[in-house]
Amino acid sequence: MRRRSTKKNIKEFVNWSEHNHLILNTTKTKEVIVDFRKRRRRRDQPTPISIRGTEVEVVSSHRYLGVQLDEKLDWRSHMESYCKGQSQLYFLRRLRSFNICPLLLRSVYHMVVANALFFAVVCWGEGLRTADKNRLNKLIKKAGSVVGTELPLLQQVTEGRMLSKLQAILTNASHPLHALEVSCVYGPGQVRCDVDLM
């Protein structure tokens, strides 16, 4: 039943695109089927989606707007792409070897390293496995020792950016989620928000 509505939505989107003179590149279009069951039965294998006669490739993970999405949404594949954090740490160490002032090193960390490490953290920050969180926090601590100061760890950055995003939604009357009734409880080291649909 759900699959039929997906196909219907895709058909409507394709028609809307053509009506608005937009051309869909079906060779770049991928389908990621999110399924949280441990094993998918054979009869549950969905029929492929096709757009204008071209079958859409089904993939287990895909990079979309800089975030690696996979079929379990467990963010393992996204964290594997963080090997670049090590190379950026090397970049910071090289800068420090030129006796650059700590204030400038901190600025470079925030502009280059932190932006890459925490890109879209609002999406994946709370969904990481403990091992991945520890790995990322270890990288942050190493960067802190290079720049000579204690840097905010993953949990602090995630909470701060989530609250900032929530505040932006609540103060922007034209945002689609603005009409939701949101109540937040702040505790030591935690924030819990409940959303009531009106």
C-alpha positions in Angstrom: 0.0 0.0 0.0 2.8 2.4 1.0 4.7 1.6 -2.2 1.7 2.5 -4.4 1.5 5.9 -2.7 5.3 6.4 -3.3 4.9 5.6 -7.0 1.9 7.9 -7.2 3.9 10.7 -5.5 6.8 10.2 -7.8 4.5 10.3 -10.9 3.0 13.6 -9.6 6.5 15.0 -9.0 7.6 14.0 -12.5 4.5 15.6 -14.0 5.0 18.8 -11.9 8.6 18.9 -13.1 7.7 18.6 -16.7 4.9 21.2 -16.3 7.4 23.6 -14.8 10.1 23.0 -17.5 12.4 21.1 -15.2 14.4 18.2 -16.6 15.1 15.3 -14.2 18.4 13.5 -14.7 17.4 9.9 -14.1 21.0 8.7 -14.4 21.9 10.6 -11.2 18.7 9.7 -9.4 19.1 6.9 -6.8 16.7 5.2 -4.5 17.7 4.3 -0.9 15.1 2.1 0.8 15.2 2.7 4.6 14.2 -0.5 6.3 14.9 -1.1 10.0 14.1 -4.8 10.0 17.0 -7.2 10.5 16.0 -9.3 7.5 13.8 -8.3 4.6 11.7 -11.1 3.2 12.0 -11.9 -0.5 8.4 -11.1 -1.2 9.0 -7.7 0.5 11.5 -6.7 -2.2 9.9 -3.6 -3.8 9.4 -3.3 -7.5 11.9 -0.8 -9.0 10.7 2.8 -9.6 10.9 4.1 -13.1 10.9 7.7 -14.3 9.9 8.2 -17.9 10.8 4.6 -18.7 14.2 4.7 -17.0 14.6 2.4 -14.0 16.0 4.2 -10.9 19.0 2.4 -9.4 18.5 1.1 -5.9 21.6 1.6 -3.7 22.3 0.8 -0.1 23.9 4.3 0.6 24.1 7.6 -1.2 25.8 11.0 -0.6 23.2 13.7 -0.7 24.0 17.4 0.1 27.2 16.3 1.8 25.6 13.7 4.1 26.0 10.0 3.5 22.6 8.4 3.9 22.2 4.6 4.2 19.4 2.1 4.4 19.5 1.8 8.2 20.2 5.5 9.0 22.8 4.4 11.4 25.4 6.9 10.0 28.3 4.4 9.8 28.9 5.2 6.2 28.8 8.9 7.0 31.4 8.6 9.8 33.7 6.6 7.5 33.9 9.8 5.4 35.5 11.6 8.4 38.9 10.3 7.5 39.4 13.9 6.1 39.3 15.1 9.7 42.8 13.5 10.2 44.2 15.4 7.2 42.7 18.7 8.5 44.4 17.9 11.9 47.7 17.6 10.0 47.0 21.0 8.4 46.5 22.5 11.9 49.7 21.0 13.1 51.6 22.4 10.2 50.2 25.9 10.9 51.3 25.5 14.6 54.8 24.6 13.5 55.1 28.1 11.9 54.4 29.6 15.4 51.0 31.0 14.4 49.3 32.7 17.4 46.7 30.5 19.2 43.9 32.9 18.5 44.5 32.5 14.7 44.8 28.7 15.1 41.4 28.6 16.9 39.9 30.6 14.1 41.3 28.2 11.5 39.9 25.3 13.5 36.4 26.8 13.6 36.4 27.9 9.9 38.0 24.8 8.4 38.0 21.8 10.7 34.8 22.3 12.7 32.8 23.2 9.7 33.8 20.0 8.0 33.4 17.8 11.1 30.0 19.2 12.2 28.4 19.7 8.8 24.7 18.7 9.2 25.3 17.6 12.8 21.6 18.4 13.5 20.7 15.4 11.3 23.2 12.8 12.5 24.6 14.0 15.8 22.2 12.1 18.1 22.0 9.0 15.9 25.7 7.9 16.1 26.9 4.7 17.7 28.9 5.2 20.9 32.1 4.0 19.2 31.7 6.7 16.5 31.0 9.4 19.0 34.1 8.4 20.9 36.2 8.5 17.8 34.9 11.9 16.8 35.4 13.3 20.4 39.0 11.9 20.3 39.7 13.8 17.1 38.2 17.0 18.7 40.4 16.6 21.8 43.5 16.2 19.5 42.5 19.3 17.7 42.1 21.1 21.1 45.7 20.1 22.1 47.0 21.5 18.7 45.2 24.8 19.1 46.0 25.0 22.8 42.5 25.2 24.2 39.6 22.9 25.2 37.1 22.7 22.4 33.4 21.8 22.7 32.8 18.0 22.2 30.2 16.5 19.9 27.3 16.5 22.4 27.8 20.2 23.2 28.0 21.2 19.5 25.0 19.0 18.6 22.8 20.5 21.4 23.9 24.0 20.6 23.1 23.7 16.9 19.8 21.9 17.5 18.7 24.7 19.9 19.8 27.3 17.4 17.8 25.6 14.7 14.8 25.3 16.9 15.0 28.9 17.9 15.2 30.0 14.2 12.1 27.9 13.5 10.1 29.3 16.4 11.0 32.9 15.6 10.3 32.7 11.9 6.5 32.9 11.4 6.8 31.9 7.7 8.6 28.6 8.5 6.3 25.5 8.0 7.1 24.1 11.4 6.4 27.5 13.2 2.8 26.6 14.0 3.8 23.5 16.1 3.5 23.8 19.8 7.0 23.0 21.2 7.9 22.8 24.9 11.5 22.3 26.0 12.9 21.2 29.3 16.5 22.2 30.0 18.5 20.0 32.4 22.2 19.6 33.3 23.7 18.5 30.0 20.4 17.7 28.3 17.6 19.3 26.5 14.3 17.5 25.8 11.7 19.0 23.5 8.2 17.7 23.0 6.2 18.7 20.0 2.4 18.7 19.9 0.8 18.8 16.5 -2.1 21.3 16.4 
